[in-house]
Amino acid sequence: MPVKRKPTPKNTAKAKAAEPEPAKPAGMSQTEIATLLGVTQQRVSQLIQQGVFQTANGRLSPWQAVPAYIRSIKVDDGTARIRAAKAIEIETRNAKERSELISLEDVNYAVGMIASKFCGELAGVAAASTRDLGLREIIQSHLTAAILRFKASLDAVAADAKAGRPIVDDGGSDDED
């Protein structure tokens, strides 16, 4: 009669099931996700940097990556521009309600009113300075020239502001003859 051999742990199914297999990292690599989505590995890397994909130990879950990728391609440039425009509109409306914005017409009126009062005050400087009519005429001509330069500069700034152009210093000096 043949001798029955005693089973050893190496040749039993239980022993094989009990042996730990080398652990596979959870998730997929960037290259595997790129293949799954039909994009390049560089695009996957870019989406990770943008925060569309979340990594765990350098690996990506396909269960999270696929829906995240679909959401990212649904938002096209047109939708993003519309959302940005609506956000700016809401911010502007809120700033207006908080009285943080002033209309250009109100600013022009206020500056024009102050400039008129200032020019009116300057008109009396020559007469208050001297009784010599010749000297008064010289002083008044210089003041009138300065006032005209000031008004021209003010008009140019108002036109730039109304047209939406940046307001810059024209580089002119006050002591032009």
C-alpha positions as CSV (number, residue, x, y, z in Angstrom):
1,M,0.0,0.0,0.0
2,P,1.2,3.4,-0.9
3,V,2.2,5.6,1.9
4,K,0.2,8.8,2.2
5,R,2.3,11.8,2.4
6,K,1.4,14.4,4.9
7,P,0.5,17.7,3.1
8,T,3.0,20.5,3.5
9,P,2.1,24.2,3.5
10,K,3.6,24.7,0.1
11,N,1.4,22.3,-1.7
12,T,-2.0,23.1,-0.3
13,A,-4.5,25.7,-1.6
14,K,-5.0,27.1,1.9
15,A,-1.3,27.7,2.2
16,K,-1.3,29.4,-1.1
17,A,-4.2,31.6,-0.2
18,A,-2.6,32.5,3.1
19,E,0.7,33.7,1.5
20,P,0.6,37.4,1.0
21,E,1.0,38.6,-2.6
22,P,3.2,41.6,-3.2
23,A,1.0,44.7,-2.7
24,K,0.0,46.5,-5.8
25,P,-0.3,50.2,-5.4
26,A,-3.9,51.4,-5.4
27,G,-5.0,53.5,-8.4
28,M,-3.5,54.0,-11.7
29,S,-0.4,55.9,-13.0
30,Q,-0.7,59.1,-15.0
31,T,0.1,57.1,-18.2
32,E,-2.7,54.6,-17.5
33,I,-5.2,57.3,-16.8
34,A,-4.1,59.2,-20.0
35,T,-4.7,56.0,-22.0
36,L,-8.1,55.5,-20.3
37,L,-9.2,59.1,-21.1
38,G,-7.6,59.3,-24.6
39,V,-5.3,62.2,-23.7
40,T,-1.6,62.6,-23.3
41,Q,0.3,62.0,-20.0
42,Q,1.3,65.7,-20.1
43,R,-2.4,66.7,-20.1
44,V,-3.1,64.4,-17.1
45,S,-0.1,66.1,-15.3
46,Q,-1.6,69.5,-16.2
47,L,-5.0,68.5,-14.8
48,I,-3.3,67.4,-11.6
49,Q,-1.5,70.8,-11.3
50,Q,-4.9,72.6,-11.9
51,G,-6.5,70.5,-9.1
52,V,-8.9,68.7,-11.3
53,F,-7.4,65.3,-10.3
54,Q,-6.4,64.3,-6.8
55,T,-3.5,61.9,-6.3
56,A,-2.7,59.5,-3.5
57,N,0.9,58.4,-3.3
58,G,1.3,59.5,-6.9
59,R,-1.5,57.3,-8.1
60,L,-4.9,58.3,-9.5
61,S,-8.3,56.6,-8.9
62,P,-10.1,56.0,-12.2
63,W,-13.4,56.3,-10.3
64,Q,-12.5,59.9,-9.4
65,A,-10.5,60.9,-12.5
66,V,-13.1,60.0,-15.1
67,P,-16.0,62.1,-13.7
68,A,-13.6,64.9,-12.8
69,Y,-12.3,65.0,-16.4
70,I,-15.8,65.0,-17.8
71,R,-16.7,68.0,-15.6
72,S,-13.6,69.8,-16.7
73,I,-14.3,69.5,-20.4
74,K,-18.0,70.5,-19.9
75,V,-16.9,74.0,-18.8
76,D,-15.8,75.6,-22.1
77,D,-14.3,79.0,-22.6
78,G,-17.7,80.6,-23.5
79,T,-19.3,79.4,-20.2
80,A,-16.2,80.6,-18.3
81,R,-16.4,84.1,-19.9
82,I,-20.1,84.4,-19.2
83,R,-19.6,83.4,-15.6
84,A,-16.7,85.9,-15.3
85,A,-18.9,88.7,-16.8
86,K,-21.8,87.9,-14.5
87,A,-19.4,88.0,-11.5
88,I,-18.1,91.4,-12.5
89,E,-21.6,92.7,-13.0
90,I,-22.6,91.5,-9.6
91,E,-19.5,93.0,-8.0
92,T,-20.2,96.3,-9.7
93,R,-23.8,96.3,-8.6
94,N,-22.8,95.6,-5.0
95,A,-20.1,98.3,-5.1
96,K,-22.7,100.8,-6.4
97,E,-25.2,99.8,-3.7
98,R,-22.5,100.4,-1.1
99,S,-21.8,103.8,-2.6
100,E,-18.2,102.8,-3.5
101,L,-18.7,103.9,-7.2
102,I,-19.2,107.5,-8.4
103,S,-20.5,108.2,-11.9
104,L,-18.1,109.9,-14.3
105,E,-20.6,112.7,-14.8
106,D,-20.7,113.5,-11.1
107,V,-16.9,113.6,-10.9
108,N,-16.6,115.8,-14.0
109,Y,-19.3,118.2,-12.5
110,A,-17.5,118.3,-9.1
111,V,-14.1,118.9,-10.7
112,G,-15.5,121.5,-13.1
113,M,-17.2,123.4,-10.2
114,I,-14.0,123.4,-8.1
115,A,-11.9,124.5,-11.1
116,S,-14.4,127.4,-11.9
117,K,-14.2,128.7,-8.3
118,F,-10.4,128.4,-8.4
119,C,-10.1,130.3,-11.7
120,G,-12.5,133.0,-10.3
121,E,-10.2,133.4,-7.3
122,L,-7.2,133.7,-9.6
123,A,-8.9,136.5,-11.6
124,G,-8.7,138.9,-8.7
125,V,-5.0,138.2,-7.9
126,A,-3.6,140.8,-10.3
127,A,-5.8,143.6,-9.0
128,A,-5.1,142.7,-5.4
129,S,-1.4,142.5,-6.0
130,T,-0.6,146.0,-7.5
131,R,-2.0,149.3,-8.5
132,D,0.4,149.6,-11.4
133,L,-1.8,148.9,-14.5
134,G,1.1,147.7,-16.7
135,L,2.2,145.2,-14.1
136,R,-1.4,144.1,-13.5
137,E,-1.8,143.4,-17.2
138,I,1.4,141.2,-17.2
139,I,0.2,139.3,-14.1
140,Q,-3.3,138.8,-15.5
141,S,-1.9,137.6,-18.9
142,H,0.2,134.9,-17.1
143,L,-2.7,133.9,-15.0
144,T,-5.0,133.7,-18.0
145,A,-2.5,131.5,-19.9
146,A,-2.1,129.2,-16.9
147,I,-5.9,128.9,-16.5
148,L,-6.3,128.0,-20.2
149,R,-3.6,125.3,-19.9
150,F,-5.3,124.0,-16.8
151,K,-8.7,123.9,-18.6
152,A,-7.2,122.1,-21.7
153,S,-5.5,119.6,-19.4
154,L,-8.7,119.0,-17.5
155,D,-10.7,118.5,-20.8
156,A,-8.1,116.0,-22.1
157,V,-8.3,114.0,-18.8
158,A,-12.1,114.0,-18.9
159,A,-12.1,112.8,-22.6
160,D,-9.6,110.0,-21.8
161,A,-11.7,108.9,-18.8
162,K,-14.9,108.9,-20.8
163,A,-13.3,106.9,-23.6
164,G,-11.9,104.4,-21.1
165,R,-8.3,105.3,-21.9
166,P,-5.7,105.4,-19.1
167,I,-5.2,108.8,-17.5
168,V,-1.6,109.9,-17.8
169,D,0.3,113.0,-17.0
170,D,0.8,115.0,-20.2
171,G,4.3,116.2,-18.9
172,G,3.4,119.8,-19.3
173,S,4.8,122.3,-16.8
174,D,3.1,125.3,-15.2
175,D,5.8,127.9,-16.0
176,E,5.4,127.9,-19.9
177,D,5.6,131.4,-21.4
